């Protein structure tokens, strides 16, 4: 690989290149009410009852435009509908709509994703998988329990969920979500809370990786939203089976993986000289071995050794890296030190023995089917990724 000489401290600023203008102006607000009515009209037929359509419009309007300190049902109802006579009845009606009203959730999500494709969709759109948690004080909310909470930065009492977003050059939005139910909620001790939260009796336990897989599969299966890429952090990228599923769906991915991930670089990190590729084989039957002949594909004993991803990065010269400024954060700019390289990942090599090429921001010249890109954190402290990140181009395969 030829590396162009450059100052390792030079930074390419992309903070404004890939983000649409999101600042609202006074002129934008003038037509907001009309746009909100048109938006609601698109989904209104999906509510079976007339009163449901009316309360859906009130709730939507409250979430977007009600000027209240906290966006709870009571505050929004009183702000939008008034606190005069009958206010308590109206609050209860809106609470019933949100808490107990029945509608076809799948139909609404499908229509939402069609609308996203019409307004933001692009052929190389990106599906974004992320987890999020909401701190809770009590024990009555569905799925609440002591678990990792990114909001507080520690293990805390919270509700956790998996969320699927979408981004393109035109903007970004939320597509779908799933509540995570911890394993403890499937024990007899939680049976009373299960019933009180009206959780369907046939709900199976699913890991966060399984929830994320289902969210992506549903979008692909519907076929109404154009997308080519999936991106996620180490909370999901650490599961080879999940990444292999993205590959099977004919999606390219950019995933953060643990520093200890075992890889086979196709070039020597320090010199750039070609490195032997790993090979797979089915061991032959031997006279001393009893039973049926081997059928499982294994790593050939003459394959080169695997290396830790962070060990490979440590051998790279400074000129192999390019520093980027990605976006402006609340307190400081977020960025990374990136490099593209080729290799294989996992406990065994792909049967095809092929490796794909690199990534282009405009979607051209990027990896074809079966390609995966993974981000290796350069260092970690207390379970959090710190420092820069190294982007590696690997063939997608499961361990």
N, C-alpha and C positions, 0 to 999 in steps of 0.2 A: 504494500500500500504506500502511495506517495503522500507524504504529509507536507503541506505548505508551511514554510517558516513564517511565524508571526509572533508578536508580543503576547506572551501567555496572559498578560494582565488586560489586554484589550477586551472590551465587553460589547457584544452586539445587543442593542436595545430593541426588544420585540414587544415591549409593554403596550405599544399603541398600534402595532402592525396587524394583530389578529383579533382585536377586540372592537366590536361595533360601538358607536357613540351611544351612551346610555343616559346622558344628561337630559332631563326634561326641561322644556322651556314653557313659558306662560302660554304660548300659542298651542302647545301640545295638550295642555290641560283643558282647553276650551272644547275640544271634541271628544274628551274622554267619556263623558256620560253617554253620548250617542254610540260610541264604540262598545261600551259595556252592554248596552241594550242589544246591539247586534250580536255580540258574543254570546249572551245568554240565550237569545233566540235560536242559536244553532243547536244548543243542548236541550232546550225546553221540551221538544217532542219525546225525549228519552225518559221524562218523568211521566208516570202513568196518570197521575191525578192533577187537576188544575191547581189545587192549593199547594201541592208540592212544587210546581213550577214557580208559583208566586214566592214561596219561602226560599227557594233556591236563589232567586234573584235578590232577595233581601240579604241573604247570607253572603253571596258573592260581593254585593255592593258594600256590605259591612267590612269584609276582609280587605277591600281595596281602598275605600275612601272614607270610612268612618274615623273621625278624629277622636279616639279614646286612648287612654294610657295602656289598657290591656284589651286585646281583641278576644274577649270571651263573649258568649252568646248574649248574656244579659246586658252588658255594656253596649254592644252593637245594636240590639233591639231598642233600647231606650234612646240611644242617640239618633237612630234613623226613624223610628216610629213614634217617638215622643213618650213622655212619662205621665201623660194625662190618664183619665179614666180608661180602664181596660188594658193598661200597660202590662200588668201581671199576666193576664191571659195571653197577650201577644208574646211575651217572653217565654211562657211555657210552650206555646205553639212552635216557636222557633227551636227551642230546646228539643222538643219531640221530633221535629224534622231532622235535626242533626244527629240525635242520639238513637232514635228508634225508627225513623223513616226508612222505607225499603225502596231501592231502585236498582237498576241493572248496572252495577259498577263496571263490568267488562265493556258494555256498550258505550258508556260515557268515556272510558279510557281509550277505546278504539277511535271514537270520534275526535277526541282530543289529539291523538297521535296523527290522525289524518290532517287536522288543522295545523299541527306543528310542521308537517311535511309541506303543506301549501305555503306557509309563511317563512319558515326557517330552513326547510329541508334542502340538502345538497347531497350529491352522490357520495362524497367522501365525508359525510357527517360523522360525528363522534358520539358514541354512547358512553356515558360517564357513570361508573359504579362507585358508590361511596356509602359508608356507614355513618350514622349520626345518632346521638342519644340525647334525651331530655331528662335533666335531674328531676327527681320526685321526692316529696317529703313522706308520703304515705305508702300503703301497701295494697291499695284497692285498684289501681290502674292495671289494665291488661298487660301482662308481660313484665311488670315492674320487678326489680330485684337488684341485688348488688352485682354489678358487672362493670366492665370498663366504660367510662364516660369521657369522651373526648372534650366535652364542654368544660368539665372541671379538671381534666387532666389526671384523673386517678380512678380507682375502682370505687364506685359510688352507687347509691340507690337511684335507679333511673329506668326509663324505657328506651330500648334500642331498636333501630330499624335499619333496613337496607333501602337505598334510594337509587333510582336510575334517572339520569339527566341526559340532555342532548345539547350539543353545541355545534355550531357551524360559523362561517364568516358572517352570517346574518344576525346571530344572537344565540341565546341559550335559554333553556327552560327545563322544568321537571317533567318527566314522563310517567313514572310509576313509583310505587313504594310498597314495602312489606314490613309488617311488625315482626320483630324477632321474639319468639317465645322461648325463654331459657328451659333447659332440660328439667329443672325443678318444677316447672309448671305442669309437667306431665305426670307428676307423682300424686298419690292419693292425698297428701297433705294440702294440695292446692285445688282439690276438687270443688270446694265451696266457692273459691274465687273464680274458678273457671266458669261455673254456672252463673255467678253474679255478673261477670263480664260478657255473658252471652256468646262465648266462643263456641263455634260449631263443634259438635262432639267428634266429628270425623277429621278434625285438623291434625295432621301428622307433625311430628317434630322435624324441623329442618335447620341445618346449620346456616350461618350467614352466607357461606359459599353457595349452598344449594338455593337459597332465596335469590341470590344474585344471578345464578344460572337461569332460574325460571323467568326472571324479569327480562333478561336478554332474549331468551328463547321465544317468549310471547311476542316481543316486538318483531323478531325475524319471521315468526310463523304468520303473523297478521299480514306482513308484506306491504303495509301502508306507509311506512316511514323509511326513507332512504338513509342508509348508514353503512360505513365501511370499516370504521375503527371502534375499538373498545379501549377504555383506559381505566386504571384502578391503582390503588396504593397497595402496600404490602399486606394489608389486612385481607385482601382477596388474591393478590398475585403470588402468595406463598403456597397456593394449592395447585400443583401441576395438573390434576384432573380437571379443575375448572378452566385453566388455560387451554387444555387440550379440547375441551368442549367448545370454546370460542373458535378454535381452529376448525373443528368439525362443522361449525356453522358458516364457514367461509368468511370469517371476520379477521382482520388484522388487529393486533392489540399492542398497547404500550402499558406494561405492568411493572410495578415495583416488586422486586423479589428480595429475599434476605441476602445479606452479605456473604453468608456461607454457602450459597447456591453453587453446586458443582457444575462446571462447564468444561467443554472442549473447545478452546479457541482454535481457529483454522490457521492462524499465523502466530509466530512467537511474539509475545507482547513487547519484548525489549528490542527485537531486531526487525520485526515485520516479515521475516522469512517464513515460507509455507511450513505448516505443521501437519503431520499425518492425520488423516481423518479417522474417527472411530469407526469400527466395523461391527456388524452384527452377524450372528451365525446360530445354527441349531447344532449343538454338540452331537457327534456321531455316537451310535451305539457301540459299547465296548463289550468284550467277551465276559468281563468280570461283573458287569452290571446286569442285574435281574430286572424283569418287568418290561413294560412296553418301551419302545425307543423314545428318546427325548423329542418333544415337539415345541417346547417353549423357546422363543428367540432370546438369546443372551448376548452380552457384550463379548466380542472376540478377545481371547487372552492376549493377543498381540496388538491390541488397540493402545494408543497413547494414554497416559494417566489423565484423570480428571483433575481440574484445578479449581480452587475456590475463586469465586468471582472477584472478591476484593483483593485477593492475591495477584490476580491478573492485572487489575487496575494499578496496583502499586508499582508494577514494572514498566508502566507506560511512560514515555518521555513527556515533558511538559508541553512540547509542541503538538502533541496529539490531542490536546484539549482545546475547546472553545468555550469561553464564558458567555452566558446569555442573561439578560434581564427579561424575565417573563411577564411580570405584572407588578403593579404598584399595590403593596399591602397597606393595611391601616397604619402600621408603625414603621415599616421599612419595605424596600423592594424585595420581591421574591425572584430568585434566579437559580441558575445551576451551571455546573461545569460539565459539558457534554462531549461525548465522543461516540462515533458509530463504528462498530466492528462486527465481524462475522464469526459464527461459531455454532456449536451444538450445545444443548442443555439437557440435563436429566441423567437418570441412572443408566440409560442405554441409548444408543444412537438410533436415528430413524432408519427404517429398512431401505428407503430409497437412497440414503447417503447423500442427499442434496442439501444445499444451503442457499438461501435466497439473498437478494441484494438489499440495498439501503433504502432510506426513507427520504422523500422529498416533501416539503411543506405543502406544495400545491397538489399532492396526491399522485404526481407522475413519477415514474421510475421507482415506485415503492415496491414493497414485497408482494408477491403473488399469494395464491392460496397456500395455506400452511405456514405463513410467516408469522413470527411473533417478535416483538421488541420488548425487552424487559429492562427496568431501571434498577440498578444495584446501588443501594445507599453506601456512601463512602465510609461513614462511621455512624455509630449509634450510641446514644446515652440514655440510660433509663428507659429503654424501649421506644425512644423517639428517634426518627431520622434527623441527623444533623449534618452540617457541612454541605458539600456539593453532592451531585449525583452523577453516575456514569451511565450513559445509555448504551446498551449492548444489543446487537442484532443476532438473535439466535433462531434456530429452527424450532418451531413449537412442537413439543412432544411431552407426554406424561411420564412421570417417574414410574 
